[in-house]
Amino acid sequence: MIFDTYLVTINVSPSLEESMVDCLLTFETAQGFSSFPVSAHDHRNQGLSVSEQVTGRQRKMRFQMYIDKDHVPALLDKIKAEFTGTGLHYWIVPVLEHGEI
């Protein structure tokens, strides 16, 4: 099965929210992108405050956008260049279907 559209999900620390917005605006597609706060849970305590270690969660900002297959490499190059060393997590999954009802 060949996929033409992918969903890119990116988690960053809240301090990087505005920088990520600026970065993604340069790749805005017809669908745009969404951002919302999430709680990240991980068994590793590296970089967590004492409070985060006690509660077992860390605040992150999540960004999601639909992107055409041809634009994925350029987006990855840009976020790697701009956010290396920041602890940014991302994943990309194929979209089976999307639309508006």
PyMOL commands that place a pseudoatom at each C-alpha (Angstrom):
pseudoatom trace, name=CA, resn=MET, resi=1, chain=A, elem=C, hetatm=0, pos=[0.000, 0.000, 0.000]
pseudoatom trace, name=CA, resn=ILE, resi=2, chain=A, elem=C, hetatm=0, pos=[1.369, 3.418, -0.959]
pseudoatom trace, name=CA, resn=PHE, resi=3, chain=A, elem=C, hetatm=0, pos=[0.538, 6.437, 1.181]
pseudoatom trace, name=CA, resn=ASP, resi=4, chain=A, elem=C, hetatm=0, pos=[0.539, 10.020, -0.083]
pseudoatom trace, name=CA, resn=THR, resi=5, chain=A, elem=C, hetatm=0, pos=[-0.262, 11.794, 3.182]
pseudoatom trace, name=CA, resn=TYR, resi=6, chain=A, elem=C, hetatm=0, pos=[1.339, 11.438, 6.602]
pseudoatom trace, name=CA, resn=LEU, resi=7, chain=A, elem=C, hetatm=0, pos=[0.542, 12.698, 10.081]
pseudoatom trace, name=CA, resn=VAL, resi=8, chain=A, elem=C, hetatm=0, pos=[3.565, 14.229, 11.777]
pseudoatom trace, name=CA, resn=THR, resi=9, chain=A, elem=C, hetatm=0, pos=[3.428, 14.457, 15.576]
pseudoatom trace, name=CA, resn=ILE, resi=10, chain=A, elem=C, hetatm=0, pos=[6.020, 16.488, 17.470]
pseudoatom trace, name=CA, resn=ASN, resi=11, chain=A, elem=C, hetatm=0, pos=[6.386, 16.934, 21.247]
pseudoatom trace, name=CA, resn=VAL, resi=12, chain=A, elem=C, hetatm=0, pos=[8.483, 19.837, 22.554]
pseudoatom trace, name=CA, resn=SER, resi=13, chain=A, elem=C, hetatm=0, pos=[8.991, 21.524, 25.903]
pseudoatom trace, name=CA, resn=PRO, resi=14, chain=A, elem=C, hetatm=0, pos=[6.632, 24.483, 26.460]
pseudoatom trace, name=CA, resn=SER, resi=15, chain=A, elem=C, hetatm=0, pos=[9.588, 26.880, 26.178]
pseudoatom trace, name=CA, resn=LEU, resi=16, chain=A, elem=C, hetatm=0, pos=[9.953, 25.865, 22.509]
pseudoatom trace, name=CA, resn=GLU, resi=17, chain=A, elem=C, hetatm=0, pos=[6.293, 26.391, 21.585]
pseudoatom trace, name=CA, resn=GLU, resi=18, chain=A, elem=C, hetatm=0, pos=[6.729, 29.691, 19.727]
pseudoatom trace, name=CA, resn=SER, resi=19, chain=A, elem=C, hetatm=0, pos=[9.845, 28.513, 17.907]
pseudoatom trace, name=CA, resn=MET, resi=20, chain=A, elem=C, hetatm=0, pos=[8.022, 25.396, 16.719]
pseudoatom trace, name=CA, resn=VAL, resi=21, chain=A, elem=C, hetatm=0, pos=[5.028, 27.452, 15.583]
pseudoatom trace, name=CA, resn=ASP, resi=22, chain=A, elem=C, hetatm=0, pos=[7.356, 29.629, 13.516]
pseudoatom trace, name=CA, resn=CYS, resi=23, chain=A, elem=C, hetatm=0, pos=[9.073, 26.564, 12.062]
pseudoatom trace, name=CA, resn=LEU, resi=24, chain=A, elem=C, hetatm=0, pos=[5.843, 24.791, 11.106]
pseudoatom trace, name=CA, resn=LEU, resi=25, chain=A, elem=C, hetatm=0, pos=[4.290, 27.893, 9.577]
pseudoatom trace, name=CA, resn=THR, resi=26, chain=A, elem=C, hetatm=0, pos=[6.918, 27.655, 6.852]
pseudoatom trace, name=CA, resn=PHE, resi=27, chain=A, elem=C, hetatm=0, pos=[5.517, 24.194, 6.016]
pseudoatom trace, name=CA, resn=GLU, resi=28, chain=A, elem=C, hetatm=0, pos=[1.830, 24.974, 6.488]
pseudoatom trace, name=CA, resn=THR, resi=29, chain=A, elem=C, hetatm=0, pos=[-0.309, 22.815, 4.246]
pseudoatom trace, name=CA, resn=ALA, resi=30, chain=A, elem=C, hetatm=0, pos=[-3.910, 23.331, 3.221]
pseudoatom trace, name=CA, resn=GLN, resi=31, chain=A, elem=C, hetatm=0, pos=[-4.884, 21.494, 6.406]
pseudoatom trace, name=CA, resn=GLY, resi=32, chain=A, elem=C, hetatm=0, pos=[-2.642, 23.636, 8.645]
pseudoatom trace, name=CA, resn=PHE, resi=33, chain=A, elem=C, hetatm=0, pos=[-1.506, 22.209, 11.967]
pseudoatom trace, name=CA, resn=SER, resi=34, chain=A, elem=C, hetatm=0, pos=[-2.755, 21.826, 15.519]
pseudoatom trace, name=CA, resn=SER, resi=35, chain=A, elem=C, hetatm=0, pos=[-1.027, 22.402, 18.841]
pseudoatom trace, name=CA, resn=PHE, resi=36, chain=A, elem=C, hetatm=0, pos=[-2.125, 21.460, 22.324]
pseudoatom trace, name=CA, resn=PRO, resi=37, chain=A, elem=C, hetatm=0, pos=[-0.626, 20.765, 25.768]
pseudoatom trace, name=CA, resn=VAL, resi=38, chain=A, elem=C, hetatm=0, pos=[-0.015, 17.142, 26.760]
pseudoatom trace, name=CA, resn=SER, resi=39, chain=A, elem=C, hetatm=0, pos=[1.490, 15.272, 29.688]
pseudoatom trace, name=CA, resn=ALA, resi=40, chain=A, elem=C, hetatm=0, pos=[4.415, 13.061, 28.711]
pseudoatom trace, name=CA, resn=HIS, resi=41, chain=A, elem=C, hetatm=0, pos=[5.083, 9.955, 30.803]
pseudoatom trace, name=CA, resn=ASP, resi=42, chain=A, elem=C, hetatm=0, pos=[8.402, 8.129, 30.682]
pseudoatom trace, name=CA, resn=HIS, resi=43, chain=A, elem=C, hetatm=0, pos=[10.259, 5.755, 32.980]
pseudoatom trace, name=CA, resn=ARG, resi=44, chain=A, elem=C, hetatm=0, pos=[13.482, 7.725, 32.479]
pseudoatom trace, name=CA, resn=ASN, resi=45, chain=A, elem=C, hetatm=0, pos=[13.922, 10.593, 34.942]
pseudoatom trace, name=CA, resn=GLN, resi=46, chain=A, elem=C, hetatm=0, pos=[16.668, 12.361, 33.014]
pseudoatom trace, name=CA, resn=GLY, resi=47, chain=A, elem=C, hetatm=0, pos=[16.011, 16.101, 32.846]
pseudoatom trace, name=CA, resn=LEU, resi=48, chain=A, elem=C, hetatm=0, pos=[12.894, 15.964, 35.030]
pseudoatom trace, name=CA, resn=SER, resi=49, chain=A, elem=C, hetatm=0, pos=[12.361, 18.321, 37.936]
pseudoatom trace, name=CA, resn=VAL, resi=50, chain=A, elem=C, hetatm=0, pos=[11.696, 16.835, 41.373]
pseudoatom trace, name=CA, resn=SER, resi=51, chain=A, elem=C, hetatm=0, pos=[8.011, 17.700, 40.984]
pseudoatom trace, name=CA, resn=GLU, resi=52, chain=A, elem=C, hetatm=0, pos=[7.867, 15.956, 37.603]
pseudoatom trace, name=CA, resn=GLN, resi=53, chain=A, elem=C, hetatm=0, pos=[9.586, 12.897, 39.058]
pseudoatom trace, name=CA, resn=VAL, resi=54, chain=A, elem=C, hetatm=0, pos=[7.021, 12.728, 41.877]
pseudoatom trace, name=CA, resn=THR, resi=55, chain=A, elem=C, hetatm=0, pos=[3.988, 13.178, 39.618]
pseudoatom trace, name=CA, resn=GLY, resi=56, chain=A, elem=C, hetatm=0, pos=[5.365, 10.972, 36.850]
pseudoatom trace, name=CA, resn=ARG, resi=57, chain=A, elem=C, hetatm=0, pos=[4.591, 13.445, 34.093]
pseudoatom trace, name=CA, resn=GLN, resi=58, chain=A, elem=C, hetatm=0, pos=[6.172, 16.300, 32.223]
pseudoatom trace, name=CA, resn=ARG, resi=59, chain=A, elem=C, hetatm=0, pos=[4.328, 19.074, 30.396]
pseudoatom trace, name=CA, resn=LYS, resi=60, chain=A, elem=C, hetatm=0, pos=[4.924, 19.175, 26.656]
pseudoatom trace, name=CA, resn=MET, resi=61, chain=A, elem=C, hetatm=0, pos=[3.393, 20.914, 23.688]
pseudoatom trace, name=CA, resn=ARG, resi=62, chain=A, elem=C, hetatm=0, pos=[2.221, 18.592, 20.928]
pseudoatom trace, name=CA, resn=PHE, resi=63, chain=A, elem=C, hetatm=0, pos=[2.020, 19.646, 17.313]
pseudoatom trace, name=CA, resn=GLN, resi=64, chain=A, elem=C, hetatm=0, pos=[0.288, 17.627, 14.622]
pseudoatom trace, name=CA, resn=MET, resi=65, chain=A, elem=C, hetatm=0, pos=[0.049, 18.287, 10.921]
pseudoatom trace, name=CA, resn=TYR, resi=66, chain=A, elem=C, hetatm=0, pos=[-0.872, 16.456, 7.756]
pseudoatom trace, name=CA, resn=ILE, resi=67, chain=A, elem=C, hetatm=0, pos=[1.900, 16.590, 5.200]
pseudoatom trace, name=CA, resn=ASP, resi=68, chain=A, elem=C, hetatm=0, pos=[2.371, 15.245, 1.696]
pseudoatom trace, name=CA, resn=LYS, resi=69, chain=A, elem=C, hetatm=0, pos=[4.926, 12.471, 1.350]
pseudoatom trace, name=CA, resn=ASP, resi=70, chain=A, elem=C, hetatm=0, pos=[7.155, 14.666, -0.823]
pseudoatom trace, name=CA, resn=HIS, resi=71, chain=A, elem=C, hetatm=0, pos=[7.477, 17.312, 1.934]
pseudoatom trace, name=CA, resn=VAL, resi=72, chain=A, elem=C, hetatm=0, pos=[8.467, 14.946, 4.776]
pseudoatom trace, name=CA, resn=PRO, resi=73, chain=A, elem=C, hetatm=0, pos=[12.254, 14.981, 4.117]
pseudoatom trace, name=CA, resn=ALA, resi=74, chain=A, elem=C, hetatm=0, pos=[12.392, 18.799, 3.998]
pseudoatom trace, name=CA, resn=LEU, resi=75, chain=A, elem=C, hetatm=0, pos=[10.404, 19.105, 7.222]
pseudoatom trace, name=CA, resn=LEU, resi=76, chain=A, elem=C, hetatm=0, pos=[12.670, 16.622, 9.012]
pseudoatom trace, name=CA, resn=ASP, resi=77, chain=A, elem=C, hetatm=0, pos=[15.777, 18.427, 7.775]
pseudoatom trace, name=CA, resn=LYS, resi=78, chain=A, elem=C, hetatm=0, pos=[14.432, 21.741, 9.077]
pseudoatom trace, name=CA, resn=ILE, resi=79, chain=A, elem=C, hetatm=0, pos=[13.399, 20.519, 12.531]
pseudoatom trace, name=CA, resn=LYS, resi=80, chain=A, elem=C, hetatm=0, pos=[16.670, 18.619, 12.940]
pseudoatom trace, name=CA, resn=ALA, resi=81, chain=A, elem=C, hetatm=0, pos=[18.645, 21.747, 12.008]
pseudoatom trace, name=CA, resn=GLU, resi=82, chain=A, elem=C, hetatm=0, pos=[16.647, 24.057, 14.292]
pseudoatom trace, name=CA, resn=PHE, resi=83, chain=A, elem=C, hetatm=0, pos=[15.991, 21.788, 17.286]
pseudoatom trace, name=CA, resn=THR, resi=84, chain=A, elem=C, hetatm=0, pos=[19.019, 19.490, 17.651]
pseudoatom trace, name=CA, resn=GLY, resi=85, chain=A, elem=C, hetatm=0, pos=[19.749, 18.829, 21.322]
pseudoatom trace, name=CA, resn=THR, resi=86, chain=A, elem=C, hetatm=0, pos=[16.376, 20.076, 22.613]
pseudoatom trace, name=CA, resn=GLY, resi=87, chain=A, elem=C, hetatm=0, pos=[14.887, 16.670, 23.442]
pseudoatom trace, name=CA, resn=LEU, resi=88, chain=A, elem=C, hetatm=0, pos=[12.216, 17.024, 20.771]
pseudoatom trace, name=CA, resn=HIS, resi=89, chain=A, elem=C, hetatm=0, pos=[10.351, 13.767, 20.083]
pseudoatom trace, name=CA, resn=TYR, resi=90, chain=A, elem=C, hetatm=0, pos=[8.572, 13.099, 16.809]
pseudoatom trace, name=CA, resn=TRP, resi=91, chain=A, elem=C, hetatm=0, pos=[6.851, 10.323, 14.937]
pseudoatom trace, name=CA, resn=ILE, resi=92, chain=A, elem=C, hetatm=0, pos=[5.335, 10.036, 11.500]
pseudoatom trace, name=CA, resn=VAL, resi=93, chain=A, elem=C, hetatm=0, pos=[2.497, 7.708, 10.544]
pseudoatom trace, name=CA, resn=PRO, resi=94, chain=A, elem=C, hetatm=0, pos=[0.674, 7.165, 7.257]
pseudoatom trace, name=CA, resn=VAL, resi=95, chain=A, elem=C, hetatm=0, pos=[-2.855, 8.537, 6.993]
pseudoatom trace, name=CA, resn=LEU, resi=96, chain=A, elem=C, hetatm=0, pos=[-5.359, 6.042, 5.626]
pseudoatom trace, name=CA, resn=GLU, resi=97, chain=A, elem=C, hetatm=0, pos=[-8.041, 8.656, 5.133]
pseudoatom trace, name=CA, resn=HIS, resi=98, chain=A, elem=C, hetatm=0, pos=[-8.894, 12.185, 6.193]
pseudoatom trace, name=CA, resn=GLY, resi=99, chain=A, elem=C, hetatm=0, pos=[-11.562, 14.673, 5.288]
pseudoatom trace, name=CA, resn=GLU, resi=100, chain=A, elem=C, hetatm=0, pos=[-14.123, 17.134, 6.532]
pseudoatom trace, name=CA, resn=ILE, resi=101, chain=A, elem=C, hetatm=0, pos=[-17.754, 16.298, 7.268]
for i in range(1, 101): cmd.bond("trace and resi %d" % i, "trace and resi %d" % (i + 1))
show_as sticks, trace
zoom trace
